[in-house]
């Protein structure tokens, strides 16, 4: 029997979409559902669109098969590892962890195959992308992002060298470069140790760590300790360096937990392992990449220092250098713009750079809206987003007073708390709301604009008394948002 493209497409609709489509309705069906572009019932157009559809579908199915294979292999490695690992060891915990996340990945892949793959296929057809030839880096990211496992599959592998990767990912932006370092470590340990020493010196990592410590409102409390750590390393007193540095790693995770929580200390943050898990609970990418080392490898070093008080079976210089890289990784996280306090600081720095130190001048309102538009939703923990902090600025006053922004060669800048007060003045000015509501008429289907105005209304509508003019503007904006939601946003979801 000879099949033509109508038969092929009919079978696709039958077995993939579970639809019986008569031959005379094939073009209409695939034009509507898979964005076929057919000109005047052209047979050639239909054939080319069918080829594009099938090639994309084959590719997506092959990706799923590959995902299943990798996750299944990881589980097999874990099962073998668990047979050999001691019951209460960190190695045992590691294999249990990776077994669990790979089993969850298989469930995610299965759900994608059953419920989402045809939607993904339709998206690709709408962009007319032939995966085998035209998948650029953006398209690759788009495809991989459909499944967490596919995007992060290296970090689901229990044999991946997390210890080395996290030491360098804040130093080298290219994953390829880091993987080359991992290969060097496997092939020539001596050259790997020499590379670490070179990186510390050439990148001036100890000075950069001290600089972050001295210029961060919370880390500055550790200034004396880290000055001592620096001196111990410079004087090659590695035993003392290791003992002090290991303790500070856990202390830095304590600080990271506090910063993620808007500076508020929980009653019991917990053990090192619990601190590490809490530190990355808001970012699955960093969670999968960073936590395995600090959960399953670093505790071995930490416990040896805590219980024995001395290390005599490891090269102390090499260990000291590796600890510098570990510490650099964590202080970079604590200094990240996405943490709540840093988030406010970075936003105000961007605004002041364009408006000058008088933020609350009406001429600056358009600039402020533009910066808020670009910064909306940037905070990693929405419970302490920029608007909540600004509303509760008195609570954070002492922290904000630590920072000066808008510095120039001839001017010391202004304190962050002053800039925050000025921004609140803007939010309390009805003229600001007039401008942003006027701007909102151009948001239409722009989801980012919608979400900015929606966030502002939700955050500030409760700040004002019933008869306050700004309260009325918030209510007016809320009505507009409902119209936008009904017309654009909900229809896309």
C-alpha positions as CSV (number, residue, x, y, z in Angstrom):
1,X,0.0,0.0,0.0
2,X,1.3,3.5,-0.9
3,X,0.7,6.2,1.6
4,X,0.5,9.9,0.7
5,X,0.9,12.8,3.0
6,X,-2.8,13.0,3.7
7,X,-2.6,9.4,5.1
8,X,0.4,10.4,7.1
9,X,-1.3,13.4,8.6
10,X,-4.5,11.5,9.2
11,X,-2.5,8.9,11.2
12,X,-0.8,11.6,13.1
13,X,-4.1,13.2,14.1
14,X,-5.5,9.7,15.0
15,X,-2.6,8.4,17.1
16,X,-1.2,11.6,18.6
17,X,-4.2,13.8,19.0
18,X,-6.8,11.0,19.1
19,X,-8.8,12.7,16.4
20,X,-10.4,11.2,13.3
21,X,-10.0,13.8,10.6
22,X,-11.4,13.2,7.1
23,X,-9.1,13.8,4.2
24,X,-11.0,16.9,3.0
25,X,-10.5,18.5,6.5
26,X,-6.8,17.7,6.9
27,X,-5.6,21.1,5.7
28,X,-8.0,23.0,7.9
29,X,-7.2,20.9,10.9
30,X,-3.4,21.2,10.7
31,X,-3.6,24.9,9.8
32,X,-5.7,25.5,12.9
33,X,-3.9,23.2,15.3
34,X,-0.3,23.2,14.1
35,X,0.0,26.5,12.3
36,X,0.4,25.0,8.8
37,X,0.9,27.7,6.1
38,X,-0.8,26.5,3.0
39,X,-1.2,28.8,0.0
40,X,-4.1,28.0,-2.4
41,X,-4.3,24.3,-1.3
42,X,-0.7,23.8,-2.5
43,X,0.3,20.2,-2.3
44,X,4.0,21.2,-2.1
45,X,3.2,23.5,0.9
46,X,1.3,20.8,2.6
47,X,4.2,18.3,2.1
48,X,6.8,20.8,3.4
49,X,4.7,21.6,6.5
50,X,4.2,17.9,7.1
51,X,8.0,17.3,6.9
52,X,8.6,20.1,9.3
53,X,6.0,18.7,11.7
54,X,7.3,15.2,11.6
55,X,11.0,16.2,12.0
56,X,10.1,18.3,15.0
57,X,8.0,15.6,16.5
58,X,10.7,13.0,16.0
59,X,13.2,15.3,17.6
60,X,11.0,16.0,20.7
61,X,10.4,12.2,21.1
62,X,14.1,11.5,20.8
63,X,14.8,14.0,23.6
64,X,12.2,12.3,25.8
65,X,13.8,8.9,25.2
66,X,17.2,10.4,26.0
67,X,15.8,12.0,29.2
68,X,14.3,8.7,30.3
69,X,17.6,6.9,29.6
70,X,19.7,9.3,31.6
71,X,17.4,9.4,34.6
72,X,17.1,5.6,34.6
73,X,20.9,5.2,34.5
74,X,21.3,7.6,37.4
75,X,18.9,5.5,39.5
76,X,20.9,2.4,38.6
77,X,24.1,4.1,39.8
78,X,22.4,5.1,43.0
79,X,21.1,1.6,43.6
80,X,24.6,0.2,43.2
81,X,26.1,2.9,45.4
82,X,23.6,2.2,48.2
83,X,24.7,-1.4,48.3
84,X,28.2,-0.4,49.1
85,X,27.7,2.7,51.2
86,X,27.6,2.5,55.0
87,X,24.1,3.0,56.3
88,X,24.6,6.3,58.3
89,X,27.3,7.8,56.0
90,X,27.0,10.9,53.9
91,X,27.6,8.8,50.9
92,X,24.4,6.8,51.7
93,X,22.5,10.1,52.0
94,X,23.9,11.2,48.7
95,X,22.7,8.2,46.8
96,X,19.2,8.3,48.4
97,X,19.0,12.0,47.5
98,X,19.9,11.4,43.8
99,X,17.7,8.4,43.6
100,X,14.7,10.4,44.8
101,X,15.3,13.4,42.5
102,X,15.7,11.1,39.5
103,X,12.5,9.3,40.2
104,X,10.8,12.6,40.5
105,X,12.4,13.6,37.1
106,X,11.0,10.4,35.5
107,X,7.5,11.4,36.7
108,X,8.1,14.9,35.3
109,X,9.2,13.5,31.9
110,X,6.2,11.2,31.8
111,X,3.9,14.1,32.5
112,X,5.5,16.1,29.7
113,X,5.1,13.2,27.3
114,X,1.5,12.6,28.1
115,X,0.3,16.2,28.5
116,X,2.7,18.8,27.1
117,X,4.7,17.5,24.2
118,X,2.1,18.3,21.6
119,X,1.7,21.9,23.0
120,X,5.5,22.2,22.7
121,X,5.3,20.9,19.1
122,X,2.7,23.5,18.3
123,X,4.9,26.3,19.7
124,X,7.8,25.1,17.5
125,X,5.5,25.0,14.4
126,X,4.3,28.5,15.1
127,X,7.9,29.7,15.0
128,X,8.7,27.5,11.9
129,X,11.8,26.1,13.6
130,X,13.4,23.0,12.1
131,X,15.2,21.7,15.2
132,X,17.9,19.7,13.4
133,X,19.2,22.7,11.4
134,X,18.1,26.0,13.1
135,X,18.2,25.5,16.8
136,X,20.2,28.5,18.0
137,X,21.2,29.0,21.7
138,X,17.9,30.8,22.5
139,X,15.9,28.0,20.9
140,X,18.0,25.4,22.7
141,X,17.3,27.2,26.1
142,X,13.6,27.3,25.2
143,X,13.5,23.6,24.5
144,X,15.6,22.5,27.5
145,X,13.5,24.7,29.8
146,X,10.4,22.6,29.2
147,X,11.6,20.0,31.6
148,X,13.8,20.7,34.7
149,X,15.7,17.5,34.3
150,X,16.6,18.3,30.7
151,X,17.8,21.8,31.6
152,X,19.7,20.6,34.7
153,X,20.5,17.0,33.8
154,X,24.2,17.2,34.8
155,X,23.1,18.0,38.3
156,X,21.0,14.9,38.6
157,X,24.1,12.7,38.0
158,X,25.4,11.4,41.4
159,X,28.9,11.1,39.8
160,X,29.0,14.7,38.7
161,X,31.9,16.7,40.3
162,X,29.9,19.2,42.2
163,X,32.8,20.1,44.5
164,X,34.9,21.4,41.6
165,X,32.0,23.0,39.6
166,X,30.8,25.2,42.5
167,X,34.3,26.4,43.2
168,X,34.6,27.9,39.8
169,X,31.1,28.8,38.6
170,X,31.4,32.3,40.1
171,X,34.8,32.8,38.5
172,X,34.3,31.4,35.0
173,X,31.0,32.1,33.2
174,X,31.5,29.3,30.7
175,X,30.4,25.8,31.7
176,X,32.8,24.5,29.1
177,X,35.7,26.2,30.9
178,X,34.7,24.6,34.2
179,X,34.2,21.2,32.6
180,X,37.8,21.5,31.2
181,X,39.0,22.2,34.8
182,X,37.1,19.1,36.0
183,X,38.8,17.0,33.3
184,X,42.1,18.5,34.4
185,X,41.5,17.4,37.9
186,X,40.8,13.8,36.8
187,X,43.8,13.6,34.5
188,X,46.5,15.6,36.4
189,X,45.8,16.4,40.1
190,X,49.1,18.3,40.4
191,X,48.3,20.7,37.6
192,X,44.8,21.1,39.0
193,X,46.2,22.2,42.4
194,X,48.6,24.6,40.6
195,X,45.7,26.0,38.7
196,X,43.7,26.7,41.9
197,X,46.7,28.5,43.3
198,X,47.1,30.6,40.2
199,X,43.4,31.5,40.1
200,X,43.5,32.6,43.7
201,X,46.4,34.9,43.0
202,X,45.5,36.2,39.6
203,X,41.8,36.8,40.4
204,X,42.8,38.3,43.8
205,X,40.1,36.2,45.5
206,X,41.1,36.8,49.1
207,X,41.1,40.6,48.6
208,X,37.7,40.3,46.8
209,X,36.3,38.2,49.7
210,X,37.5,40.8,52.2
211,X,36.1,43.6,50.1
212,X,32.6,42.0,50.1
213,X,32.8,41.3,53.8
214,X,33.7,44.9,54.6
215,X,31.0,46.4,52.4
216,X,28.0,44.3,53.3
217,X,25.8,45.2,56.2
218,X,25.7,41.7,57.7
219,X,29.0,40.3,56.6
220,X,30.9,43.2,58.1
221,X,30.3,41.7,61.5
222,X,32.8,39.0,60.4
223,X,35.4,41.6,59.4
224,X,37.8,40.8,62.3
225,X,37.5,37.0,61.7
226,X,38.2,37.3,58.0
227,X,41.1,39.6,58.5
228,X,42.6,36.9,60.7
229,X,41.8,34.3,58.0
230,X,43.6,36.4,55.4
231,X,46.6,36.8,57.6
232,X,46.7,33.1,58.4
233,X,46.7,32.2,54.7
234,X,49.4,34.8,53.9
235,X,51.6,33.5,56.7
236,X,51.0,29.9,55.6
237,X,49.5,28.8,58.9
238,X,47.3,26.4,57.1
239,X,46.2,24.3,60.1
240,X,44.8,27.4,61.9
241,X,43.4,28.7,58.6
242,X,41.5,25.5,58.0
243,X,40.0,25.3,61.5
244,X,38.8,28.9,61.3
245,X,37.6,28.8,57.7
246,X,35.6,25.6,58.0
247,X,33.6,27.1,60.9
248,X,33.0,30.3,58.9
249,X,31.5,28.4,56.0
250,X,28.7,27.3,58.2
251,X,28.5,30.8,59.6
252,X,28.1,32.2,56.1
253,X,25.2,29.9,55.4
254,X,23.6,31.2,58.6
255,X,24.0,34.7,57.1
256,X,22.6,33.6,53.8
257,X,19.5,32.2,55.5
258,X,19.0,35.5,57.3
259,X,19.3,37.5,54.2
260,X,16.9,35.4,52.3
261,X,14.5,35.9,55.2
262,X,14.7,39.7,55.0
263,X,17.2,39.8,57.8
264,X,14.9,38.0,60.2
265,X,16.4,35.2,62.2
266,X,14.3,32.0,62.6
267,X,14.1,30.5,66.1
268,X,16.2,27.5,65.0
269,X,17.9,27.7,61.7
270,X,19.3,24.2,62.3
271,X,22.3,22.2,61.4
272,X,24.7,22.9,58.5
273,X,22.7,20.6,56.2
274,X,19.5,22.4,57.1
275,X,21.1,25.8,56.6
276,X,22.3,24.7,53.2
277,X,18.9,23.4,52.1
278,X,17.2,26.6,53.3
279,X,19.7,28.8,51.5
280,X,18.7,27.6,48.1
281,X,15.0,26.7,48.5
282,X,14.0,29.6,46.3
283,X,16.2,28.8,43.4
284,X,16.0,25.2,42.0
285,X,18.9,25.9,39.6
286,X,21.3,26.8,42.4
287,X,19.8,24.1,44.7
288,X,20.6,21.3,42.3
289,X,24.0,22.7,41.4
290,X,25.4,23.9,44.8
291,X,23.7,21.9,47.5
292,X,25.1,18.3,46.8
293,X,28.7,19.4,47.6
294,X,27.7,21.2,50.9
295,X,25.2,18.4,51.8
296,X,27.3,15.3,51.2
297,X,31.0,16.2,50.9
298,X,31.8,19.3,52.9
299,X,30.3,18.0,56.1
300,X,33.0,15.3,56.2
301,X,35.6,18.1,56.4
302,X,33.5,20.1,58.9
303,X,33.0,17.1,61.2
304,X,36.7,16.2,61.1
305,X,37.6,19.7,62.2
306,X,34.8,19.8,64.8
307,X,35.5,16.4,66.3
308,X,39.3,16.1,66.0
309,X,40.3,19.7,66.1
310,X,43.2,19.0,63.8
311,X,43.8,17.7,60.2
312,X,46.9,15.7,59.5
313,X,45.9,13.4,56.6
314,X,45.3,16.0,53.9
315,X,47.6,18.5,52.2
316,X,46.7,21.6,54.2
317,X,47.8,24.1,51.6
318,X,45.6,22.5,49.0
319,X,42.7,22.2,51.4
320,X,43.1,25.9,52.4
321,X,43.0,27.0,48.7
322,X,39.9,24.9,48.1
323,X,38.2,26.5,51.1
324,X,39.0,30.0,49.7
325,X,37.0,29.0,46.6
326,X,34.2,27.6,48.7
327,X,34.0,30.8,50.7
328,X,34.1,33.0,47.6
329,X,31.2,31.0,46.2
330,X,29.0,31.7,49.3
331,X,29.9,35.4,49.8
332,X,29.0,35.9,46.2
333,X,25.6,34.4,46.9
334,X,25.1,36.6,49.9
335,X,26.1,39.7,47.8
336,X,23.7,38.7,45.0
337,X,21.3,41.5,43.9
338,X,18.4,39.1,44.1
339,X,18.5,38.9,47.9
340,X,15.9,41.2,49.6
341,X,18.1,43.9,51.1
342,X,20.5,43.9,48.1
343,X,17.5,44.1,45.8
344,X,16.4,47.4,47.3
345,X,20.0,48.7,47.2
346,X,20.5,47.8,43.6
347,X,17.1,49.3,42.5
348,X,17.8,52.6,44.2
349,X,21.4,52.7,42.8
350,X,19.9,52.4,39.3
351,X,17.3,55.1,39.9
352,X,19.8,57.5,41.5
353,X,22.2,57.0,38.7
354,X,19.6,58.5,36.3
355,X,17.7,60.9,38.5
356,X,20.3,62.2,40.8
357,X,19.9,62.3,44.6
358,X,16.5,64.1,44.5
359,X,14.5,61.0,43.5
360,X,11.1,62.5,44.5
361,X,11.0,65.3,42.0
362,X,8.1,64.9,39.7
363,X,10.3,65.2,36.6
364,X,11.8,61.9,37.7
365,X,8.6,59.9,37.9
366,X,8.8,58.5,34.4
367,X,12.3,57.3,35.0
368,X,11.3,55.6,38.2
369,X,8.4,53.8,36.4
370,X,10.8,52.7,33.8
371,X,13.3,51.3,36.4
372,X,10.5,49.6,38.3
373,X,9.2,48.1,35.1
374,X,12.7,46.6,34.4
375,X,13.1,45.5,38.0
376,X,9.7,44.0,38.7
377,X,9.7,40.6,40.3
378,X,13.5,40.5,40.6
379,X,13.6,39.6,44.3
380,X,14.2,35.9,45.0
381,X,11.8,35.9,48.0
382,X,8.6,37.8,47.3
383,X,7.7,37.9,50.9
384,X,10.4,40.6,51.2
385,X,10.1,42.2,47.8
386,X,11.2,45.9,47.3
387,X,7.7,47.2,47.9
388,X,7.1,45.4,51.2
389,X,10.5,46.6,52.4
390,X,9.8,50.2,51.4
391,X,6.5,50.1,53.2
392,X,8.2,48.7,56.3
393,X,11.3,50.9,55.8
394,X,11.5,51.9,59.5
395,X,12.2,48.2,60.3
396,X,15.2,48.2,57.9
397,X,16.4,51.7,58.7
398,X,19.6,50.7,60.4
399,X,20.5,48.3,57.7
400,X,19.8,50.9,55.0
401,X,22.0,53.5,56.9
402,X,25.0,51.2,56.3
403,X,25.0,52.0,52.6
404,X,25.6,55.2,50.6
405,X,24.5,55.4,47.0
406,X,25.1,58.0,44.2
407,X,28.7,58.4,45.1
408,X,31.0,60.5,42.8
409,X,34.6,61.7,43.0
410,X,33.3,64.9,44.6
411,X,30.2,63.7,46.5
412,X,29.8,61.2,49.2
413,X,26.3,60.2,48.0
414,X,23.2,59.8,50.1
415,X,22.3,57.2,52.6
416,X,20.1,54.4,51.3
417,X,17.5,55.0,54.0
418,X,17.1,58.6,52.7
419,X,16.7,57.3,49.1
420,X,14.1,54.8,50.3
421,X,12.2,57.5,52.1
422,X,12.2,59.6,49.0
423,X,10.9,56.6,46.9
424,X,8.0,56.2,49.4
425,X,7.3,59.9,49.0
426,X,6.8,59.1,45.3
427,X,4.5,56.2,46.0
428,X,2.4,58.5,48.2
429,X,2.0,61.2,45.5
430,X,-1.2,61.1,43.5
431,X,0.7,62.5,40.5
432,X,2.8,59.3,40.3
433,X,-0.3,57.2,40.1
434,X,-1.8,59.5,37.5
435,X,1.4,59.0,35.4
436,X,1.5,55.2,35.9
437,X,-2.2,54.8,35.1
438,X,-1.7,56.9,32.0
439,X,1.2,54.6,31.0
440,X,-0.9,51.6,31.8
441,X,-3.2,52.4,28.9
442,X,-0.3,51.2,26.7
443,X,0.2,48.0,28.6
444,X,-2.6,46.2,26.8
445,X,-1.3,42.6,26.5
446,X,2.1,43.4,27.9
447,X,2.4,41.0,30.7
448,X,5.3,42.7,32.4
449,X,3.5,46.0,32.5
450,X,0.4,44.3,33.8
451,X,2.3,42.6,36.6
452,X,4.1,45.8,37.7
453,X,0.9,47.8,38.0
454,X,-0.8,44.8,39.6
455,X,2.0,44.5,42.2
456,X,1.9,48.2,43.0
457,X,-1.8,48.2,43.6
458,X,-1.7,45.1,45.7
459,X,1.1,46.4,47.8
460,X,-0.1,49.9,48.4
461,X,-3.9,49.9,48.3
462,X,-3.9,49.0,52.0
463,X,-1.5,51.7,52.9
464,X,-3.9,54.6,52.7
465,X,-7.2,55.6,54.4
466,X,-10.4,55.1,52.5
467,X,-10.8,58.8,51.5
468,X,-7.1,59.2,50.6
469,X,-6.7,60.3,46.9
470,X,-4.0,57.6,46.3
471,X,-6.4,55.0,47.7
472,X,-8.9,56.0,45.1
473,X,-6.3,55.8,42.4
474,X,-5.4,52.3,43.4
475,X,-9.0,51.3,43.2
476,X,-9.2,52.9,39.8
477,X,-6.1,51.0,38.7
478,X,-7.5,47.7,40.1
479,X,-10.6,48.1,37.9
480,X,-8.4,48.7,34.8
481,X,-6.3,45.6,35.8
482,X,-9.5,43.5,35.9
483,X,-10.3,44.6,32.3
484,X,-6.7,43.7,31.1
485,X,-6.8,40.4,32.9
486,X,-10.1,39.4,31.3
487,X,-9.1,40.7,27.8
488,X,-5.5,39.6,27.5
489,X,-3.9,37.7,30.4
490,X,-6.4,35.0,31.2
491,X,-6.9,34.2,27.5
492,X,-3.2,33.4,27.1
493,X,-3.2,31.0,30.1
